[in-house]
C-alpha cells in the first residue's frame, strides 16, 4: 500500500552562513605604477589573478624597444620560426593579403619603386656568348628572364636556343653598372645600346639581335 508523504514547507535556515567578497576591477601596473582596468592587462594563466603584472602598453613598449635594439636576433628568430613552420608563414601571408588588399598592393608598388636600376649581362659560361640588358627593377629582372626561358617564350631567339641546349645552370647573371631607383629608362637604354654597339664593333659574340634606333647616342653617330 502506498502512503502519501506529508509535504512540509521549506523553512529558511535560522543562521545562514553569509559570505561576501569584492571582485577587483582594476590593477596597478608594476612598471608604470598606474592603476588601470583589468582589460589593460594581457592574460597569463600562470599568475594568481590570471593576468600579467605589467600593462599592455608597457609590455608593447618593451617589445618594441627590444626589437629596435636587437634587429639581428629578431631576424634570426623569425627565419628559424618560418623554416620550422612554413605553412604558418604561408597562412599568415594569405590572411594579411585578404585583410589588407590595398596595403599589400601599396607595399608592392613601393617595393618596385625603390628597387635600384642597372645594366646587366647574362653570360653563357660554356661558350662565353652574352646578352646585355637594362632594367629599372633589377632585383626582379633575372627572375623574369628565367620564367620566359623555362616556358620557351623568351623574346630573344638566340638566348632561348642556347638555354634549350645548355640549360639554366650554364648561365650567369651579373650587374655591370647600378643606378639609383629613380633613373629614367631612357638613360639606361642609351647605356645599354652603347655597350651593345661597342662589343659588336669589336666582333664579340652576343645574343643581342637588335637595338632601338632612338636609343642611340648622337655622339656615337658622329664618330
C-alpha positions as CSV (number, residue, x, y, z in Angstrom):
1,X,0.0,0.0,0.0
2,X,1.3,3.4,-1.0
3,X,1.3,6.1,1.7
4,X,1.5,9.7,0.6
5,X,4.3,11.6,2.3
6,X,3.5,14.7,4.1
7,X,4.6,17.9,2.3
8,X,6.5,20.2,4.7
9,X,7.0,23.8,3.7
10,X,10.6,24.8,3.2
11,X,11.9,27.0,6.0
12,X,14.9,29.3,5.8
13,X,17.9,28.5,8.0
14,X,18.0,30.3,11.3
15,X,21.7,31.2,10.9
16,X,22.7,31.0,7.3
17,X,26.4,31.3,6.5
18,X,27.0,34.7,4.9
19,X,30.0,35.1,2.6
20,X,30.7,38.4,1.0
21,X,33.7,39.5,-1.1
22,X,34.5,42.2,-3.7
23,X,35.9,41.3,-7.2
24,X,38.6,43.8,-8.1
25,X,38.0,45.7,-11.4
26,X,41.4,47.4,-11.6
27,X,45.0,46.6,-11.2
28,X,48.2,48.6,-10.7
29,X,50.9,48.0,-13.3
30,X,54.3,47.1,-11.8
31,X,56.1,49.1,-14.5
32,X,54.3,52.4,-14.8
33,X,52.7,52.2,-11.4
34,X,49.3,53.3,-12.8
35,X,46.1,51.8,-11.7
36,X,44.2,50.5,-14.8
37,X,41.2,48.4,-15.7
38,X,41.8,44.7,-16.0
39,X,41.2,44.9,-19.7
40,X,44.5,46.8,-20.0
41,X,46.5,43.6,-19.0
42,X,47.2,40.6,-21.1
43,X,46.1,37.2,-19.8
44,X,48.6,35.0,-18.0
45,X,47.4,31.6,-16.9
46,X,50.4,31.1,-14.6
47,X,49.7,34.1,-12.4
48,X,47.3,34.1,-9.4
49,X,44.9,36.6,-10.9
50,X,45.3,35.3,-14.5
51,X,46.9,38.5,-15.7
52,X,50.5,39.8,-16.3
53,X,51.9,42.2,-13.8
54,X,52.7,44.8,-16.4
55,X,50.0,46.5,-18.5
56,X,49.7,46.0,-22.3
57,X,51.2,49.4,-23.1
58,X,54.3,48.8,-21.0
59,X,54.7,45.3,-22.5
60,X,54.3,46.6,-26.0
61,X,56.8,49.4,-25.5
62,X,59.3,46.9,-24.0
63,X,58.9,44.6,-27.0
64,X,59.3,47.5,-29.5
65,X,62.5,48.6,-27.7
66,X,63.9,45.0,-27.8
67,X,63.2,44.7,-31.5
68,X,64.9,48.0,-32.1
69,X,68.0,47.1,-30.1
70,X,68.2,43.5,-31.4
71,X,67.4,43.5,-35.2
72,X,69.7,40.7,-36.0
73,X,68.4,38.4,-33.2
74,X,64.8,39.2,-34.2
75,X,65.5,38.4,-37.9
76,X,67.2,35.1,-36.9
77,X,64.3,34.2,-34.7
78,X,61.8,34.9,-37.5
79,X,63.8,32.9,-40.0
80,X,64.0,29.9,-37.7
81,X,60.3,30.1,-36.9
82,X,59.3,30.3,-40.5
83,X,61.7,27.5,-41.5
84,X,60.2,25.3,-38.8
85,X,56.6,26.2,-39.6
86,X,56.4,27.2,-43.3
87,X,52.7,26.5,-43.5
88,X,52.1,29.1,-40.8
89,X,54.0,31.7,-42.7
90,X,52.0,31.0,-45.8
91,X,48.8,31.2,-43.9
92,X,49.8,34.5,-42.2
93,X,50.6,36.0,-45.6
94,X,47.3,34.8,-47.1
95,X,45.3,36.3,-44.2
96,X,47.2,39.5,-44.4
97,X,46.5,39.8,-48.2
98,X,42.8,39.2,-47.7
99,X,42.5,41.6,-44.8
100,X,44.6,44.4,-46.2
101,X,44.5,44.2,-50.1
102,X,45.1,47.9,-50.6
103,X,48.0,48.0,-48.1
104,X,49.6,44.9,-49.8
105,X,49.2,46.5,-53.2
106,X,50.8,49.7,-52.0
107,X,53.7,47.7,-50.4
108,X,54.4,46.1,-53.8
109,X,54.3,49.4,-55.6
110,X,56.6,51.0,-53.1
111,X,59.0,48.0,-53.2
112,X,59.1,48.1,-57.0
113,X,59.6,51.9,-57.0
114,X,62.6,51.6,-54.6
115,X,64.4,48.9,-56.5
116,X,67.7,50.0,-58.0
117,X,68.1,50.2,-61.7
118,X,71.0,48.6,-63.6
119,X,72.7,47.5,-66.7
120,X,73.2,43.7,-66.6
121,X,74.7,40.8,-68.5
122,X,73.7,37.2,-68.9
123,X,76.7,35.1,-69.9
124,X,76.8,31.5,-71.2
125,X,79.7,30.1,-69.1
126,X,80.3,27.3,-71.6
127,X,80.5,29.5,-74.8
128,X,81.3,32.9,-73.5
129,X,78.5,34.5,-75.5
130,X,76.5,37.0,-73.5
131,X,73.3,39.1,-73.5
132,X,73.3,42.8,-72.4
133,X,70.1,44.3,-71.0
134,X,68.8,47.0,-68.7
135,X,66.0,47.3,-66.1
136,X,64.5,49.8,-63.7
137,X,63.8,46.9,-61.4
138,X,66.9,44.9,-61.4
139,X,66.0,42.5,-58.5
140,X,63.1,41.0,-60.5
141,X,64.7,41.1,-63.9
142,X,66.6,37.9,-63.8
143,X,63.6,36.1,-62.4
144,X,61.6,37.3,-65.4
145,X,64.2,36.0,-67.8
146,X,64.2,32.6,-66.1
147,X,60.4,32.3,-66.3
148,X,60.4,33.1,-70.0
149,X,63.2,30.7,-70.8
150,X,61.6,27.9,-68.9
151,X,58.3,28.5,-70.7
152,X,60.1,28.6,-74.0
153,X,58.7,32.0,-74.6
154,X,61.8,34.3,-74.4
155,X,61.7,37.1,-76.9
156,X,65.4,36.7,-77.7
157,X,65.5,33.7,-80.1
158,X,69.3,33.1,-79.7
159,X,69.2,33.2,-75.9
160,X,66.2,30.8,-75.9
161,X,68.0,28.3,-78.2
162,X,71.1,28.5,-76.0
163,X,69.0,27.8,-73.0
164,X,67.3,24.8,-74.6
165,X,70.7,23.4,-75.4
166,X,72.8,24.1,-72.3
167,X,70.2,24.5,-69.5
168,X,69.8,27.2,-66.9
169,X,72.9,26.3,-64.9
170,X,75.1,27.2,-67.8
171,X,74.1,30.9,-67.5
172,X,75.4,33.6,-65.1
173,X,73.6,36.8,-64.3
174,X,75.7,39.8,-63.3
175,X,75.2,43.6,-62.9
176,X,77.5,45.7,-65.0
177,X,76.5,49.1,-63.6
178,X,73.9,50.0,-60.9
179,X,71.9,53.2,-61.0
180,X,69.6,55.0,-58.5
181,X,65.9,53.8,-58.3
182,X,64.6,57.0,-60.0
183,X,66.8,56.7,-63.0
184,X,64.8,57.3,-66.2
185,X,64.6,54.2,-68.5
186,X,65.9,56.3,-71.4
187,X,69.2,56.8,-69.7
188,X,69.5,53.0,-69.1
189,X,68.5,52.2,-72.7
190,X,71.2,54.6,-74.1
191,X,73.9,53.0,-72.0
192,X,72.7,49.5,-73.0
193,X,72.8,50.4,-76.6
194,X,76.3,51.9,-76.3
195,X,77.6,48.7,-74.8
196,X,76.0,46.6,-77.4
197,X,77.4,48.7,-80.3
198,X,80.8,48.8,-78.6
199,X,81.0,45.0,-78.3
200,X,79.6,44.5,-81.7
201,X,82.2,46.7,-83.3
202,X,84.9,44.5,-81.6
203,X,83.4,41.4,-83.1
204,X,82.4,40.0,-79.7
205,X,79.8,37.2,-80.0
206,X,76.5,38.3,-78.4
207,X,72.9,37.2,-78.1
208,X,71.5,40.7,-78.7
209,X,69.8,40.7,-82.1
210,X,68.7,44.4,-82.3
211,X,68.7,47.8,-80.7
212,X,66.3,50.7,-80.7
213,X,67.3,53.5,-83.1
214,X,66.0,56.3,-80.8
215,X,68.3,55.0,-78.0
216,X,71.5,55.5,-80.0
217,X,73.6,58.4,-78.6
218,X,74.1,61.1,-81.2
219,X,77.8,61.3,-80.2
220,X,78.2,57.7,-81.4
221,X,76.8,58.6,-84.8
222,X,79.3,61.4,-85.3
223,X,82.4,59.4,-84.5
